[in-house]
Amino acid sequence: MNEVKINVLGMNCNHCKINVENSLKKIQGIDYAVADVVNGEVSIKGAAVDLSAVQLAVEELGYAYRGVID
């Protein structure tokens, strides 16, 4: 299982957290997504994490995708 951590700007409440998590979990290949509103980070795990699909999902929700955190 692959694990990726991304930076997302604009999340500022529990509603934001839930929206991002639920949207990412709908992407094929993603089994786990947990957002950290305080740090603006999302941890994603799955067999095949498609970062372009992740970016599109985040941006469609109105948040700013800032890429992978090393």
N, CA, C and O atoms as a Tripos MOL2 file, in Angstrom:
@<TRIPOS>MOLECULE
protein
  280   279    70     0     0
PROTEIN
NO_CHARGES

@<TRIPOS>ATOM
      1 N           0.8470   -1.1820    0.0000 N.3       1 MET1
      2 CA          0.0000    0.0000    0.0000 C.3       1 MET1
      3 C           0.8900    1.2420    0.0000 C.2       1 MET1
      4 O           1.8230    1.3600    0.7950 O.2       1 MET1
      5 N           0.5830    2.1460   -0.8940 N.am      2 ASN2
      6 CA          1.3230    3.4060   -0.9860 C.3       2 ASN2
      7 C           0.7730    4.4170   -0.0020 C.2       2 ASN2
      8 O          -0.4260    4.4390    0.2770 O.2       2 ASN2
      9 N           1.6540    5.2550    0.5250 N.am      3 GLU3
     10 CA          1.2270    6.3390    1.4040 C.3       3 GLU3
     11 C           1.8030    7.6530    0.8980 C.2       3 GLU3
     12 O           2.9920    7.7530    0.5920 O.2       3 GLU3
     13 N           0.9360    8.6600    0.8150 N.am      4 VAL4
     14 CA          1.3270    9.9850    0.3300 C.3       4 VAL4
     15 C           0.7390   11.0150    1.2810 C.2       4 VAL4
     16 O          -0.3710   10.8520    1.7880 O.2       4 VAL4
     17 N           1.4990   12.0750    1.5140 N.am      5 LYS5
     18 CA          0.9900   13.1940    2.3100 C.3       5 LYS5
     19 C           1.0210   14.4230    1.4230 C.2       5 LYS5
     20 O           2.0470   14.7360    0.8190 O.2       5 LYS5
     21 N          -0.1210   15.1290    1.3420 N.am      6 ILE6
     22 CA         -0.2020   16.3160    0.5020 C.3       6 ILE6
     23 C          -0.5220   17.5450    1.3400 C.2       6 ILE6
     24 O          -1.0290   17.4440    2.4570 O.2       6 ILE6
     25 N          -0.2160   18.6990    0.7760 N.am      7 ASN7
     26 CA         -0.5150   19.9770    1.4230 C.3       7 ASN7
     27 C          -1.7330   20.5800    0.7420 C.2       7 ASN7
     28 O          -1.7760   20.6920   -0.4840 O.2       7 ASN7
     29 N          -2.7320   20.9730    1.5470 N.am      8 VAL8
     30 CA         -3.9670   21.5620    1.0360 C.3       8 VAL8
     31 C          -4.2540   22.8420    1.8130 C.2       8 VAL8
     32 O          -4.3400   22.8220    3.0410 O.2       8 VAL8
     33 N          -4.4020   23.9430    1.1020 N.am      9 LEU9
     34 CA         -4.7180   25.2170    1.7380 C.3       9 LEU9
     35 C          -6.2140   25.4910    1.6480 C.2       9 LEU9
     36 O          -6.8650   25.1470    0.6620 O.2       9 LEU9
     37 N          -6.7430   26.1120    2.6890 N.am     10 GLY10
     38 CA         -8.1350   26.5260    2.6760 C.3      10 GLY10
     39 C          -9.0410   25.7370    3.5990 C.2      10 GLY10
     40 O         -10.1770   26.1420    3.8430 O.2      10 GLY10
     41 N          -8.5590   24.6190    4.1150 N.am     11 MET11
     42 CA         -9.3690   23.8570    5.0760 C.3      11 MET11
     43 C          -9.2820   24.5720    6.4220 C.2      11 MET11
     44 O          -8.1860   24.8540    6.9040 O.2      11 MET11
     45 N         -10.4320   24.8670    7.0290 N.am     12 ASN12
     46 CA        -10.3660   25.5690    8.3110 C.3      12 ASN12
     47 C         -11.3930   25.1030    9.3310 C.2      12 ASN12
     48 O         -11.5440   25.7300   10.3800 O.2      12 ASN12
     49 N         -12.1080   24.0090    9.0440 N.am     13 CYS13
     50 CA        -13.0920   23.5250   10.0050 C.3      13 CYS13
     51 C         -13.3070   22.0170    9.8180 C.2      13 CYS13
     52 O         -12.7680   21.4150    8.8890 O.2      13 CYS13
     53 N         -14.0870   21.4270   10.6980 N.am     14 ASN14
     54 CA        -14.3600   20.0050   10.6240 C.3      14 ASN14
     55 C         -15.1480   19.6510    9.3620 C.2      14 ASN14
     56 O         -14.9750   18.5690    8.8020 O.2      14 ASN14
     57 N         -16.0070   20.5590    8.9200 N.am     15 HIS15
     58 CA        -16.7650   20.3340    7.6850 C.3      15 HIS15
     59 C         -15.8020   20.2150    6.4970 C.2      15 HIS15
     60 O         -15.9780   19.3520    5.6370 O.2      15 HIS15
     61 N         -14.8030   21.0670    6.4530 N.am     16 CYS16
     62 CA        -13.7830   21.0110    5.4010 C.3      16 CYS16
     63 C         -13.0650   19.6570    5.4350 C.2      16 CYS16
     64 O         -12.8820   19.0120    4.4020 O.2      16 CYS16
     65 N         -12.6720   19.2500    6.6160 N.am     17 LYS17
     66 CA        -11.9690   17.9770    6.8220 C.3      17 LYS17
     67 C         -12.7800   16.8220    6.2610 C.2      17 LYS17
     68 O         -12.2580   16.0000    5.5080 O.2      17 LYS17
     69 N         -14.0490   16.7580    6.6230 N.am     18 ILE18
     70 CA        -14.9180   15.6650    6.1870 C.3      18 ILE18
     71 C         -15.1180   15.6950    4.6750 C.2      18 ILE18
     72 O         -15.0890   14.6490    4.0270 O.2      18 ILE18
     73 N         -15.3210   16.8870    4.1070 N.am     19 ASN19
     74 CA        -15.5000   17.0020    2.6540 C.3      19 ASN19
     75 C         -14.2890   16.4770    1.8950 C.2      19 ASN19
     76 O         -14.4320   15.7160    0.9380 O.2      19 ASN19
     77 N         -13.1060   16.8810    2.3200 N.am     20 VAL20
     78 CA        -11.8820   16.4420    1.6400 C.3      20 VAL20
     79 C         -11.7070   14.9310    1.7890 C.2      20 VAL20
     80 O         -11.4390   14.2400    0.8060 O.2      20 VAL20
     81 N         -11.8540   14.4230    2.9900 N.am     21 GLU21
     82 CA        -11.6920   12.9830    3.2200 C.3      21 GLU21
     83 C         -12.6740   12.1730    2.3850 C.2      21 GLU21
     84 O         -12.2740   11.2170    1.7200 O.2      21 GLU21
     85 N         -13.9360   12.5360    2.4080 N.am     22 ASN22
     86 CA        -14.9550   11.7790    1.6730 C.3      22 ASN22
     87 C         -14.7300   11.8530    0.1680 C.2      22 ASN22
     88 O         -14.9160   10.8580   -0.5330 O.2      22 ASN22
     89 N         -14.3390   13.0010   -0.3290 N.am     23 SER23
     90 CA        -14.0880   13.1540   -1.7560 C.3      23 SER23
     91 C         -12.9130   12.2880   -2.2010 C.2      23 SER23
     92 O         -12.9840   11.6340   -3.2420 O.2      23 SER23
     93 N         -11.8480   12.2800   -1.4280 N.am     24 LEU24
     94 CA        -10.6720   11.4920   -1.7920 C.3      24 LEU24
     95 C         -10.9330    9.9940   -1.6860 C.2      24 LEU24
     96 O         -10.4090    9.2200   -2.4880 O.2      24 LEU24
     97 N         -11.7240    9.5790   -0.7230 N.am     25 LYS25
     98 CA        -12.0250    8.1510   -0.5620 C.3      25 LYS25
     99 C         -12.8490    7.6020   -1.7230 C.2      25 LYS25
    100 O         -12.8940    6.3880   -1.9240 O.2      25 LYS25
    101 N         -13.4970    8.4710   -2.4860 N.am     26 LYS26
    102 CA        -14.2840    8.0470   -3.6490 C.3      26 LYS26
    103 C         -13.4110    7.7440   -4.8630 C.2      26 LYS26
    104 O         -13.8750    7.1310   -5.8240 O.2      26 LYS26
    105 N         -12.1590    8.1670   -4.8240 N.am     27 ILE27
    106 CA        -11.2480    7.9390   -5.9440 C.3      27 ILE27
    107 C         -10.7820    6.4900   -5.9230 C.2      27 ILE27
    108 O         -10.3460    5.9740   -4.8940 O.2      27 ILE27
    109 N         -10.8840    5.8470   -7.0770 N.am     28 GLN28
    110 CA        -10.4660    4.4510   -7.1860 C.3      28 GLN28
    111 C          -8.9970    4.3090   -6.8120 C.2      28 GLN28
    112 O          -8.1530    5.0680   -7.2880 O.2      28 GLN28
    113 N          -8.6970    3.3400   -5.9630 N.am     29 GLY29
    114 CA         -7.3220    3.0830   -5.5460 C.3      29 GLY29
    115 C          -6.9640    3.6930   -4.2060 C.2      29 GLY29
    116 O          -5.9120    3.3860   -3.6440 O.2      29 GLY29
    117 N          -7.8400    4.5680   -3.6820 N.am     30 ILE30
    118 CA         -7.5830    5.1810   -2.3770 C.3      30 ILE30
    119 C          -8.4530    4.5000   -1.3280 C.2      30 ILE30
    120 O          -9.6760    4.4420   -1.4570 O.2      30 ILE30
    121 N          -7.7990    3.9860   -0.2850 N.am     31 ASP31
    122 CA         -8.5030    3.2800    0.7830 C.3      31 ASP31
    123 C          -8.6510    4.1230    2.0400 C.2      31 ASP31
    124 O          -9.5230    3.8580    2.8680 O.2      31 ASP31
    125 N          -7.8030    5.1380    2.1890 N.am     32 TYR32
    126 CA         -7.7120    5.8680    3.4550 C.3      32 TYR32
    127 C          -7.3080    7.2960    3.1600 C.2      32 TYR32
    128 O          -6.3660    7.5390    2.4060 O.2      32 TYR32
    129 N          -8.0180    8.2430    3.7520 N.am     33 ALA33
    130 CA         -7.6460    9.6500    3.6370 C.3      33 ALA33
    131 C          -8.0230   10.3520    4.9330 C.2      33 ALA33
    132 O          -9.1790   10.3140    5.3550 O.2      33 ALA33
    133 N          -7.0420   10.9950    5.5660 N.am     34 VAL34
    134 CA         -7.2840   11.7200    6.8140 C.3      34 VAL34
    135 C          -6.6810   13.1120    6.6890 C.2      34 VAL34
    136 O          -5.4900   13.2730    6.4230 O.2      34 VAL34
    137 N          -7.5330   14.1130    6.8860 N.am     35 ALA35
    138 CA         -7.0980   15.5030    6.7740 C.3      35 ALA35
    139 C          -6.7600   16.0650    8.1480 C.2      35 ALA35
    140 O          -7.4240   15.7630    9.1390 O.2      35 ALA35
    141 N          -5.7210   16.8820    8.1900 N.am     36 ASP36
    142 CA         -5.3070   17.6080    9.3930 C.3      36 ASP36
    143 C          -5.5030   19.0890    9.0810 C.2      36 ASP36
    144 O          -4.6810   19.7060    8.4030 O.2      36 ASP36
    145 N          -6.6000   19.6500    9.5820 N.am     37 VAL37
    146 CA         -6.9700   21.0290    9.2820 C.3      37 VAL37
    147 C          -5.9350   22.0160    9.8150 C.2      37 VAL37
    148 O          -5.6200   22.9980    9.1430 O.2      37 VAL37
    149 N          -5.4120   21.7750   10.9890 N.am     38 VAL38
    150 CA         -4.4650   22.6900   11.6260 C.3      38 VAL38
    151 C          -3.2020   22.8550   10.7790 C.2      38 VAL38
    152 O          -2.7160   23.9720   10.6000 O.2      38 VAL38
    153 N          -2.6740   21.7520   10.2600 N.am     39 ASN39
    154 CA         -1.4260   21.7960    9.4940 C.3      39 ASN39
    155 C          -1.6480   21.8710    7.9840 C.2      39 ASN39
    156 O          -0.6900   22.0380    7.2300 O.2      39 ASN39
    157 N          -2.8960   21.7500    7.5360 N.am     40 GLY40
    158 CA         -3.1840   21.7900    6.1070 C.3      40 GLY40
    159 C          -2.6300   20.6040    5.3580 C.2      40 GLY40
    160 O          -2.1740   20.7350    4.2220 O.2      40 GLY40
    161 N          -2.6660   19.4400    5.9940 N.am     41 GLU41
    162 CA         -2.1150   18.2270    5.4030 C.3      41 GLU41
    163 C          -3.1810   17.1440    5.2940 C.2      41 GLU41
    164 O          -4.1140   17.0820    6.0950 O.2      41 GLU41
    165 N          -3.0180   16.2890    4.2790 N.am     42 VAL42
    166 CA         -3.9000   15.1450    4.1170 C.3      42 VAL42
    167 C          -3.0260   13.9160    3.8910 C.2      42 VAL42
    168 O          -2.1910   13.8980    2.9870 O.2      42 VAL42
    169 N          -3.2250   12.8900    4.7170 N.am     43 SER43
    170 CA         -2.5320   11.6190    4.5490 C.3      43 SER43
    171 C          -3.4330   10.6920    3.7500 C.2      43 SER43
    172 O          -4.6060   10.5110    4.0760 O.2      43 SER43
    173 N          -2.8670   10.1040    2.6950 N.am     44 ILE44
    174 CA         -3.6310    9.2460    1.7890 C.3      44 ILE44
    175 C          -2.9110    7.9130    1.6690 C.2      44 ILE44
    176 O          -1.6910    7.8650    1.5080 O.2      44 ILE44
    177 N          -3.6790    6.8290    1.7510 N.am     45 LYS45
    178 CA         -3.1220    5.4880    1.5560 C.3      45 LYS45
    179 C          -3.9960    4.7460    0.5620 C.2      45 LYS45
    180 O          -5.2180    4.8950    0.5420 O.2      45 LYS45
    181 N          -3.3320    3.9370   -0.2650 N.am     46 GLY46
    182 CA         -4.0730    3.1330   -1.2150 C.3      46 GLY46
    183 C          -3.1470    2.3360   -2.1040 C.2      46 GLY46
    184 O          -1.9340    2.5480   -2.1180 O.2      46 GLY46
    185 N          -3.7320    1.4250   -2.8380 N.am     47 ALA47
    186 CA         -2.9540    0.5780   -3.7350 C.3      47 ALA47
    187 C          -2.3810    1.3820   -4.8940 C.2      47 ALA47
    188 O          -1.2740    1.1170   -5.3620 O.2      47 ALA47
    189 N          -3.1490    2.3660   -5.3500 N.am     48 ALA48
    190 CA         -2.7130    3.2040   -6.4750 C.3      48 ALA48
    191 C          -3.2450    4.6110   -6.2610 C.2      48 ALA48
    192 O          -4.4210    4.8750   -6.5110 O.2      48 ALA48
    193 N          -2.3940    5.5120   -5.8020 N.am     49 VAL49
    194 CA         -2.8000    6.8890   -5.5380 C.3      49 VAL49
    195 C          -2.4830    7.7250   -6.7790 C.2      49 VAL49
    196 O          -1.3180    7.9660   -7.0960 O.2      49 VAL49
    197 N          -3.5240    8.1580   -7.4700 N.am     50 ASP50
    198 CA         -3.3900    8.9850   -8.6740 C.3      50 ASP50
    199 C          -3.4060   10.4490   -8.2460 C.2      50 ASP50
    200 O          -4.4640   11.0020   -7.9440 O.2      50 ASP50
    201 N          -2.2290   11.0750   -8.2200 N.am     51 LEU51
    202 CA         -2.1190   12.4390   -7.7130 C.3      51 LEU51
    203 C          -2.8660   13.4550   -8.5730 C.2      51 LEU51
    204 O          -3.3180   14.4780   -8.0580 O.2      51 LEU51
    205 N          -3.0020   13.1970   -9.8570 N.am     52 SER52
    206 CA         -3.7580   14.1310  -10.6920 C.3      52 SER52
    207 C          -5.2410   14.0800  -10.3320 C.2      52 SER52
    208 O          -5.9110   15.1120  -10.3400 O.2      52 SER52
    209 N          -5.7640   12.8920  -10.0180 N.am     53 ALA53
    210 CA         -7.1560   12.7640   -9.5750 C.3      53 ALA53
    211 C          -7.3420   13.3950   -8.2010 C.2      53 ALA53
    212 O          -8.3820   13.9940   -7.9280 O.2      53 ALA53
    213 N          -6.3440   13.2650   -7.3390 N.am     54 VAL54
    214 CA         -6.3800   13.8720   -6.0140 C.3      54 VAL54
    215 C          -6.4170   15.3870   -6.1440 C.2      54 VAL54
    216 O          -7.2310   16.0490   -5.5000 O.2      54 VAL54
    217 N          -5.5410   15.9360   -6.9720 N.am     55 GLN55
    218 CA         -5.5040   17.3840   -7.1760 C.3      55 GLN55
    219 C          -6.8370   17.8910   -7.7110 C.2      55 GLN55
    220 O          -7.3520   18.8970   -7.2240 O.2      55 GLN55
    221 N          -7.4000   17.2180   -8.6970 N.am     56 LEU56
    222 CA         -8.6800   17.6230   -9.2710 C.3      56 LEU56
    223 C          -9.7820   17.6060   -8.2190 C.2      56 LEU56
    224 O         -10.5800   18.5400   -8.1450 O.2      56 LEU56
    225 N          -9.8340   16.5570   -7.4100 N.am     57 ALA57
    226 CA        -10.8680   16.4460   -6.3720 C.3      57 ALA57
    227 C         -10.7470   17.5720   -5.3470 C.2      57 ALA57
    228 O         -11.7500   18.1630   -4.9490 O.2      57 ALA57
    229 N          -9.5330   17.8640   -4.9250 N.am     58 VAL58
    230 CA         -9.2920   18.9230   -3.9380 C.3      58 VAL58
    231 C          -9.7030   20.2800   -4.5130 C.2      58 VAL58
    232 O         -10.3720   21.0700   -3.8460 O.2      58 VAL58
    233 N          -9.3000   20.5380   -5.7440 N.am     59 GLU59
    234 CA         -9.5900   21.8300   -6.3510 C.3      59 GLU59
    235 C         -11.0780   21.9930   -6.6750 C.2      59 GLU59
    236 O         -11.6010   23.1060   -6.6180 O.2      59 GLU59
    237 N         -11.7610   20.8990   -7.0140 N.am     60 GLU60
    238 CA        -13.2060   20.9670   -7.2690 C.3      60 GLU60
    239 C         -13.9720   21.3450   -6.0050 C.2      60 GLU60
    240 O         -15.0610   21.9150   -6.0840 O.2      60 GLU60
    241 N         -13.4110   21.0320   -4.8510 N.am     61 LEU61
    242 CA        -14.0300   21.4100   -3.5770 C.3      61 LEU61
    243 C         -13.7400   22.8630   -3.2080 C.2      61 LEU61
    244 O         -14.3380   23.3990   -2.2750 O.2      61 LEU61
    245 N         -12.8340   23.4930   -3.9310 N.am     62 GLY62
    246 CA        -12.5120   24.8950   -3.6780 C.3      62 GLY62
    247 C         -11.2710   25.1190   -2.8360 C.2      62 GLY62
    248 O         -11.0160   26.2410   -2.3980 O.2      62 GLY62
    249 N         -10.5030   24.0760   -2.6040 N.am     63 TYR63
    250 CA         -9.2650   24.2110   -1.8240 C.3      63 TYR63
    251 C          -8.0690   24.2600   -2.7710 C.2      63 TYR63
    252 O          -8.1720   23.8930   -3.9420 O.2      63 TYR63
    253 N          -6.9560   24.7120   -2.2540 N.am     64 ALA64
    254 CA         -5.7390   24.8300   -3.0600 C.3      64 ALA64
    255 C          -4.8280   23.6410   -2.8030 C.2      64 ALA64
    256 O          -4.3690   23.4300   -1.6810 O.2      64 ALA64
    257 N          -4.5730   22.8750   -3.8390 N.am     65 TYR65
    258 CA         -3.6500   21.7450   -3.7820 C.3      65 TYR65
    259 C          -2.2430   22.2830   -3.9190 C.2      65 TYR65
    260 O          -1.9360   22.9670   -4.8950 O.2      65 TYR65
    261 N          -1.3790   21.9850   -2.9570 N.am     66 ARG66
    262 CA         -0.0150   22.5090   -2.9620 C.3      66 ARG66
    263 C           1.0470   21.4230   -3.1070 C.2      66 ARG66
    264 O           2.2280   21.6760   -2.8690 O.2      66 ARG66
    265 N           0.6420   20.2320   -3.4890 N.am     67 GLY67
    266 CA          1.5940   19.1770   -3.8080 C.3      67 GLY67
    267 C           1.9140   18.2320   -2.6620 C.2      67 GLY67
    268 O           1.3650   18.3210   -1.5640 O.2      67 GLY67
    269 N           2.8200   17.3330   -2.9680 N.am     68 VAL68
    270 CA          3.2350   16.2720   -2.0480 C.3      68 VAL68
    271 C           4.2240   16.8370   -1.0370 C.2      68 VAL68
    272 O           5.0970   17.6360   -1.3740 O.2      68 VAL68
    273 N           4.0680   16.4050    0.2010 N.am     69 ILE69
    274 CA          5.0010   16.7640    1.2680 C.3      69 ILE69
    275 C           6.0180   15.6340    1.3960 C.2      69 ILE69
    276 O           5.6410   14.4720    1.5440 O.2      69 ILE69
    277 N           7.2920   15.9700    1.3410 N.am     70 ASP70
    278 CA          8.3430   14.9440    1.4550 C.3      70 ASP70
    279 C           8.5100   14.4730    2.8650 C.2      70 ASP70
    280 O           9.3500   13.6140    3.1330 O.2      70 ASP70
@<TRIPOS>BOND
     1     1     2 1
     2     2     3 1
     3     3     4 2
     4     3     5 am
     5     5     6 1
     6     6     7 1
     7     7     8 2
     8     7     9 am
     9     9    10 1
    10    10    11 1
    11    11    12 2
    12    11    13 am
    13    13    14 1
    14    14    15 1
    15    15    16 2
    16    15    17 am
    17    17    18 1
    18    18    19 1
    19    19    20 2
    20    19    21 am
    21    21    22 1
    22    22    23 1
    23    23    24 2
    24    23    25 am
    25    25    26 1
    26    26    27 1
    27    27    28 2
    28    27    29 am
    29    29    30 1
    30    30    31 1
    31    31    32 2
    32    31    33 am
    33    33    34 1
    34    34    35 1
    35    35    36 2
    36    35    37 am
    37    37    38 1
    38    38    39 1
    39    39    40 2
    40    39    41 am
    41    41    42 1
    42    42    43 1
    43    43    44 2
    44    43    45 am
    45    45    46 1
    46    46    47 1
    47    47    48 2
    48    47    49 am
    49    49    50 1
    50    50    51 1
    51    51    52 2
    52    51    53 am
    53    53    54 1
    54    54    55 1
    55    55    56 2
    56    55    57 am
    57    57    58 1
    58    58    59 1
    59    59    60 2
    60    59    61 am
    61    61    62 1
    62    62    63 1
    63    63    64 2
    64    63    65 am
    65    65    66 1
    66    66    67 1
    67    67    68 2
    68    67    69 am
    69    69    70 1
    70    70    71 1
    71    71    72 2
    72    71    73 am
    73    73    74 1
    74    74    75 1
    75    75    76 2
    76    75    77 am
    77    77    78 1
    78    78    79 1
    79    79    80 2
    80    79    81 am
    81    81    82 1
    82    82    83 1
    83    83    84 2
    84    83    85 am
    85    85    86 1
    86    86    87 1
    87    87    88 2
    88    87    89 am
    89    89    90 1
    90    90    91 1
    91    91    92 2
    92    91    93 am
    93    93    94 1
    94    94    95 1
    95    95    96 2
    96    95    97 am
    97    97    98 1
    98    98    99 1
    99    99   100 2
   100    99   101 am
   101   101   102 1
   102   102   103 1
   103   103   104 2
   104   103   105 am
   105   105   106 1
   106   106   107 1
   107   107   108 2
   108   107   109 am
   109   109   110 1
   110   110   111 1
   111   111   112 2
   112   111   113 am
   113   113   114 1
   114   114   115 1
   115   115   116 2
   116   115   117 am
   117   117   118 1
   118   118   119 1
   119   119   120 2
   120   119   121 am
   121   121   122 1
   122   122   123 1
   123   123   124 2
   124   123   125 am
   125   125   126 1
   126   126   127 1
   127   127   128 2
   128   127   129 am
   129   129   130 1
   130   130   131 1
   131   131   132 2
   132   131   133 am
   133   133   134 1
   134   134   135 1
   135   135   136 2
   136   135   137 am
   137   137   138 1
   138   138   139 1
   139   139   140 2
   140   139   141 am
   141   141   142 1
   142   142   143 1
   143   143   144 2
   144   143   145 am
   145   145   146 1
   146   146   147 1
   147   147   148 2
   148   147   149 am
   149   149   150 1
   150   150   151 1
   151   151   152 2
   152   151   153 am
   153   153   154 1
   154   154   155 1
   155   155   156 2
   156   155   157 am
   157   157   158 1
   158   158   159 1
   159   159   160 2
   160   159   161 am
   161   161   162 1
   162   162   163 1
   163   163   164 2
   164   163   165 am
   165   165   166 1
   166   166   167 1
   167   167   168 2
   168   167   169 am
   169   169   170 1
   170   170   171 1
   171   171   172 2
   172   171   173 am
   173   173   174 1
   174   174   175 1
   175   175   176 2
   176   175   177 am
   177   177   178 1
   178   178   179 1
   179   179   180 2
   180   179   181 am
   181   181   182 1
   182   182   183 1
   183   183   184 2
   184   183   185 am
   185   185   186 1
   186   186   187 1
   187   187   188 2
   188   187   189 am
   189   189   190 1
   190   190   191 1
   191   191   192 2
   192   191   193 am
   193   193   194 1
   194   194   195 1
   195   195   196 2
   196   195   197 am
   197   197   198 1
   198   198   199 1
   199   199   200 2
   200   199   201 am
   201   201   202 1
   202   202   203 1
   203   203   204 2
   204   203   205 am
   205   205   206 1
   206   206   207 1
   207   207   208 2
   208   207   209 am
   209   209   210 1
   210   210   211 1
   211   211   212 2
   212   211   213 am
   213   213   214 1
   214   214   215 1
   215   215   216 2
   216   215   217 am
   217   217   218 1
   218   218   219 1
   219   219   220 2
   220   219   221 am
   221   221   222 1
   222   222   223 1
   223   223   224 2
   224   223   225 am
   225   225   226 1
   226   226   227 1
   227   227   228 2
   228   227   229 am
   229   229   230 1
   230   230   231 1
   231   231   232 2
   232   231   233 am
   233   233   234 1
   234   234   235 1
   235   235   236 2
   236   235   237 am
   237   237   238 1
   238   238   239 1
   239   239   240 2
   240   239   241 am
   241   241   242 1
   242   242   243 1
   243   243   244 2
   244   243   245 am
   245   245   246 1
   246   246   247 1
   247   247   248 2
   248   247   249 am
   249   249   250 1
   250   250   251 1
   251   251   252 2
   252   251   253 am
   253   253   254 1
   254   254   255 1
   255   255   256 2
   256   255   257 am
   257   257   258 1
   258   258   259 1
   259   259   260 2
   260   259   261 am
   261   261   262 1
   262   262   263 1
   263   263   264 2
   264   263   265 am
   265   265   266 1
   266   266   267 1
   267   267   268 2
   268   267   269 am
   269   269   270 1
   270   270   271 1
   271   271   272 2
   272   271   273 am
   273   273   274 1
   274   274   275 1
   275   275   276 2
   276   275   277 am
   277   277   278 1
   278   278   279 1
   279   279   280 2
@<TRIPOS>SUBSTRUCTURE
     1 MET1         2 RESIDUE 1 A MET
     2 ASN2         6 RESIDUE 1 A ASN
     3 GLU3        10 RESIDUE 1 A GLU
     4 VAL4        14 RESIDUE 1 A VAL
     5 LYS5        18 RESIDUE 1 A LYS
     6 ILE6        22 RESIDUE 1 A ILE
     7 ASN7        26 RESIDUE 1 A ASN
     8 VAL8        30 RESIDUE 1 A VAL
     9 LEU9        34 RESIDUE 1 A LEU
    10 GLY10       38 RESIDUE 1 A GLY
    11 MET11       42 RESIDUE 1 A MET
    12 ASN12       46 RESIDUE 1 A ASN
    13 CYS13       50 RESIDUE 1 A CYS
    14 ASN14       54 RESIDUE 1 A ASN
    15 HIS15       58 RESIDUE 1 A HIS
    16 CYS16       62 RESIDUE 1 A CYS
    17 LYS17       66 RESIDUE 1 A LYS
    18 ILE18       70 RESIDUE 1 A ILE
    19 ASN19       74 RESIDUE 1 A ASN
    20 VAL20       78 RESIDUE 1 A VAL
    21 GLU21       82 RESIDUE 1 A GLU
    22 ASN22       86 RESIDUE 1 A ASN
    23 SER23       90 RESIDUE 1 A SER
    24 LEU24       94 RESIDUE 1 A LEU
    25 LYS25       98 RESIDUE 1 A LYS
    26 LYS26      102 RESIDUE 1 A LYS
    27 ILE27      106 RESIDUE 1 A ILE
    28 GLN28      110 RESIDUE 1 A GLN
    29 GLY29      114 RESIDUE 1 A GLY
    30 ILE30      118 RESIDUE 1 A ILE
    31 ASP31      122 RESIDUE 1 A ASP
    32 TYR32      126 RESIDUE 1 A TYR
    33 ALA33      130 RESIDUE 1 A ALA
    34 VAL34      134 RESIDUE 1 A VAL
    35 ALA35      138 RESIDUE 1 A ALA
    36 ASP36      142 RESIDUE 1 A ASP
    37 VAL37      146 RESIDUE 1 A VAL
    38 VAL38      150 RESIDUE 1 A VAL
    39 ASN39      154 RESIDUE 1 A ASN
    40 GLY40      158 RESIDUE 1 A GLY
    41 GLU41      162 RESIDUE 1 A GLU
    42 VAL42      166 RESIDUE 1 A VAL
    43 SER43      170 RESIDUE 1 A SER
    44 ILE44      174 RESIDUE 1 A ILE
    45 LYS45      178 RESIDUE 1 A LYS
    46 GLY46      182 RESIDUE 1 A GLY
    47 ALA47      186 RESIDUE 1 A ALA
    48 ALA48      190 RESIDUE 1 A ALA
    49 VAL49      194 RESIDUE 1 A VAL
    50 ASP50      198 RESIDUE 1 A ASP
    51 LEU51      202 RESIDUE 1 A LEU
    52 SER52      206 RESIDUE 1 A SER
    53 ALA53      210 RESIDUE 1 A ALA
    54 VAL54      214 RESIDUE 1 A VAL
    55 GLN55      218 RESIDUE 1 A GLN
    56 LEU56      222 RESIDUE 1 A LEU
    57 ALA57      226 RESIDUE 1 A ALA
    58 VAL58      230 RESIDUE 1 A VAL
    59 GLU59      234 RESIDUE 1 A GLU
    60 GLU60      238 RESIDUE 1 A GLU
    61 LEU61      242 RESIDUE 1 A LEU
    62 GLY62      246 RESIDUE 1 A GLY
    63 TYR63      250 RESIDUE 1 A TYR
    64 ALA64      254 RESIDUE 1 A ALA
    65 TYR65      258 RESIDUE 1 A TYR
    66 ARG66      262 RESIDUE 1 A ARG
    67 GLY67      266 RESIDUE 1 A GLY
    68 VAL68      270 RESIDUE 1 A VAL
    69 ILE69      274 RESIDUE 1 A ILE
    70 ASP70      278 RESIDUE 1 A ASP
